[in-house]
Amino acid sequence: MQKPKVLLADDHSLIVAALGKLLEPEFEIVGTVSDGRELLLIAPKLKPDVVVIDLSMPSLNGMDAGQQLKKAMPLIKLIVLTMSENSELAAHALAQWASGYLLKKSAGPELVIAIRDVLRGKPYVTPKMAQGLAEEFVRNPRPDHVRTLTSRQREVLQLVAEGHTIKEIGTILHIAPRTAAFHKYRIMENFGIHTSAGLVRFAIDQKVLIEP
């Protein structure tokens, strides 16, 4: 019987290696990626059944990458494996694109259970987040904090906040540098941001830079 295919998306090589050893007896690890942009390129080629995805990744964070990947591959199952215990982030991911949400500190056998569940069509949430998530859905059943920026603006904002130059951003996103600059300054103008430090703080507030 063919093993279910799993793709691992995390920029910490030691974590990826440990997850691979944990999952290999039951699942086929078809690949690993270290940032969200690479994930969007590789996943359609490898056609995994499940992607285990960290939210805090460079170039394109796991939240935005997961949302884009789910649109491109609606049948794929996406499981968040993160350090973040932010209930708002978890609620948004589960409402929009994720089938499961786990914490790295409680991974191990729990991840195997989560993959089994999502493959059977059952969502999985770590018990450590259950109460906070329930409260978050009551307070805000349709999280919408990410709708204040377009997807392109979010991509540019993350790259700016990570310290990339306008020229580098243009190369990464395959757009003209002046287009990248336009997006940057439109964000600054629309939200009253005047410094690079302000852009970094705004990126964190908007969950574009996701702190571990």
C-alpha positions as CSV (number, residue, x, y, z in Angstrom):
1,M,0.0,0.0,0.0
2,Q,1.3,3.4,-1.0
3,K,2.3,5.7,1.9
4,P,0.6,9.2,2.0
5,K,3.0,11.9,0.7
6,V,4.1,14.6,3.1
7,L,6.0,17.8,2.3
8,L,7.8,19.6,5.2
9,A,8.0,23.5,5.1
10,D,10.2,24.9,7.8
11,D,13.4,27.0,7.8
12,H,15.0,25.1,10.8
13,S,17.0,22.2,9.4
14,L,17.2,20.4,12.7
15,I,13.5,20.4,13.1
16,V,13.0,19.2,9.5
17,A,15.4,16.3,10.1
18,A,13.7,15.3,13.3
19,L,10.3,15.4,11.7
20,G,11.5,13.3,8.8
21,K,12.7,10.6,11.1
22,L,9.5,10.7,13.1
23,L,7.2,10.4,10.1
24,E,9.1,8.1,7.7
25,P,7.8,4.8,9.1
26,E,4.3,5.7,8.2
27,F,4.5,8.5,5.5
28,E,6.7,9.2,2.5
29,I,8.6,12.5,2.9
30,V,8.6,13.8,-0.7
31,G,10.5,17.0,0.0
32,T,11.5,19.8,2.3
33,V,11.4,23.6,1.7
34,S,12.7,26.4,3.9
35,D,10.5,29.4,2.8
36,G,7.0,30.1,1.7
37,R,7.9,31.1,-1.8
38,E,9.8,27.9,-2.4
39,L,6.8,26.0,-1.1
40,L,4.5,27.5,-3.7
41,L,7.0,26.5,-6.5
42,I,7.6,22.9,-5.2
43,A,4.3,21.7,-3.9
44,P,2.5,21.6,-7.3
45,K,5.3,19.5,-8.7
46,L,5.6,17.0,-5.8
47,K,1.8,16.8,-5.3
48,P,1.9,15.9,-1.6
49,D,-1.2,14.8,0.3
50,V,-0.2,16.8,3.3
51,V,2.0,19.8,4.0
52,V,3.4,20.5,7.5
53,I,4.0,24.2,7.5
54,D,5.7,26.6,9.9
55,L,4.1,30.1,10.1
56,S,7.4,31.9,10.7
57,M,9.4,31.5,7.4
58,P,11.5,34.0,5.4
59,S,10.6,35.5,2.0
60,L,7.0,34.5,2.3
61,N,5.5,33.6,5.7
62,G,3.6,30.4,6.2
63,M,0.2,32.2,6.7
64,D,0.3,33.8,3.3
65,A,1.9,30.8,1.6
66,G,-0.7,28.4,3.1
67,Q,-3.5,30.6,1.9
68,Q,-2.1,30.8,-1.6
69,L,-1.3,27.1,-1.8
70,K,-4.9,26.1,-0.7
71,K,-6.3,28.3,-3.5
72,A,-4.0,26.6,-6.1
73,M,-4.4,23.1,-4.7
74,P,-7.9,22.9,-3.0
75,L,-7.6,19.2,-2.1
76,I,-4.3,19.5,-0.3
77,K,-4.2,19.2,3.5
78,L,-2.2,21.8,5.4
79,I,-1.1,21.4,9.0
80,V,0.4,24.3,10.9
81,L,3.3,23.3,13.1
82,T,4.6,26.4,14.9
83,M,6.0,28.0,18.1
84,S,3.2,30.6,18.1
85,E,0.4,30.2,20.6
86,N,-1.4,33.2,19.2
87,S,-5.1,32.3,19.1
88,E,-5.9,35.0,16.6
89,L,-3.3,33.5,14.1
90,A,-4.6,30.0,14.7
91,A,-8.2,31.0,14.2
92,H,-7.4,32.7,11.0
93,A,-5.4,29.8,9.6
94,L,-8.1,27.3,10.5
95,A,-10.9,29.4,9.1
96,Q,-9.2,30.1,5.8
97,W,-6.9,27.2,4.8
98,A,-5.5,25.0,7.5
99,S,-6.8,21.5,8.5
100,G,-4.7,21.3,11.6
101,Y,-2.8,23.4,14.1
102,L,0.0,22.1,16.4
103,L,2.7,23.6,18.6
104,K,6.3,22.5,18.1
105,K,6.7,21.9,21.9
106,S,3.9,19.3,21.8
107,A,4.8,17.7,18.4
108,G,6.1,14.1,18.1
109,P,3.4,11.5,18.2
110,E,0.7,14.2,18.1
111,L,1.8,15.2,14.6
112,V,1.3,11.6,13.4
113,I,-2.2,11.6,14.9
114,A,-2.9,15.0,13.2
115,I,-1.8,13.8,9.8
116,R,-4.0,10.7,10.1
117,D,-7.0,12.8,11.1
118,V,-6.7,15.3,8.3
119,L,-6.3,12.6,5.8
120,R,-9.6,11.2,7.0
121,G,-11.2,14.6,6.6
122,K,-11.1,15.5,10.3
123,P,-9.6,18.8,11.5
124,Y,-7.0,18.6,14.3
125,V,-6.2,21.2,16.9
126,T,-3.7,20.6,19.7
127,P,-5.5,20.4,23.0
128,K,-3.1,23.1,24.3
129,M,-4.8,25.6,22.0
130,A,-8.5,24.4,22.2
131,Q,-9.7,26.8,24.9
132,G,-8.0,29.9,23.4
133,L,-9.3,29.1,20.0
134,A,-12.9,28.7,21.2
135,E,-12.7,32.1,22.9
136,E,-11.2,33.6,19.7
137,F,-13.9,32.3,17.5
138,V,-16.6,33.6,19.9
139,R,-15.0,37.1,19.9
140,N,-14.2,37.2,16.2
141,P,-15.8,34.4,14.1
142,R,-14.4,35.8,10.9
143,P,-10.8,37.0,11.5
144,D,-10.0,39.7,9.0
145,H,-6.8,41.4,10.1
146,V,-5.0,40.4,6.9
147,R,-7.6,42.1,4.7
148,T,-6.1,45.6,5.3
149,L,-3.4,44.9,2.7
150,T,-3.4,43.3,-0.7
151,S,-1.5,40.0,-1.2
152,R,1.2,41.9,-3.2
153,Q,1.5,44.5,-0.5
154,R,1.9,41.8,2.1
155,E,4.7,40.2,0.1
156,V,6.5,43.5,-0.4
157,L,6.1,44.5,3.2
158,Q,7.6,41.2,4.5
159,L,10.6,41.5,2.2
160,V,11.1,45.2,3.2
161,A,10.9,44.3,6.9
162,E,13.4,41.5,6.4
163,G,15.9,44.1,5.1
164,H,15.8,43.5,1.3
165,T,16.5,46.4,-1.0
166,I,13.9,47.5,-3.6
167,K,16.1,46.0,-6.3
168,E,16.2,42.7,-4.5
169,I,12.5,42.7,-3.9
170,G,11.9,43.3,-7.6
171,T,14.1,40.3,-8.5
172,I,12.4,38.0,-5.9
173,L,8.9,39.0,-7.0
174,H,9.7,39.3,-10.7
175,I,8.4,42.9,-10.8
176,A,10.1,46.2,-11.8
177,P,12.0,47.9,-8.9
178,R,9.8,51.0,-9.3
179,T,6.7,48.8,-8.9
180,A,8.2,47.4,-5.7
181,A,8.9,50.9,-4.5
182,F,5.4,52.0,-5.4
183,H,3.9,49.3,-3.2
184,K,6.3,50.2,-0.3
185,Y,5.5,53.9,-0.4
186,R,1.8,53.3,-0.9
187,I,1.8,51.2,2.3
188,M,3.7,54.0,4.2
189,E,1.4,56.7,2.9
190,N,-1.9,54.8,3.6
191,F,-0.9,53.8,7.1
192,G,1.1,56.9,8.2
193,I,4.4,55.1,8.5
194,H,7.5,57.2,8.3
195,T,10.5,55.0,9.1
196,S,11.9,51.6,8.4
197,A,11.5,50.7,12.1
198,G,7.8,51.7,11.7
199,L,7.5,49.3,8.7
200,V,8.9,46.5,10.8
201,R,6.5,47.1,13.6
202,F,3.6,47.4,11.2
203,A,4.7,44.1,9.6
204,I,4.5,42.4,13.0
205,D,1.2,44.0,13.8
206,Q,-0.3,42.8,10.5
207,K,1.0,39.2,11.0
208,V,3.3,39.6,8.0
209,L,6.4,39.1,10.0
210,I,5.4,36.3,12.4
211,E,7.5,36.1,15.5
212,P,8.4,32.5,16.6
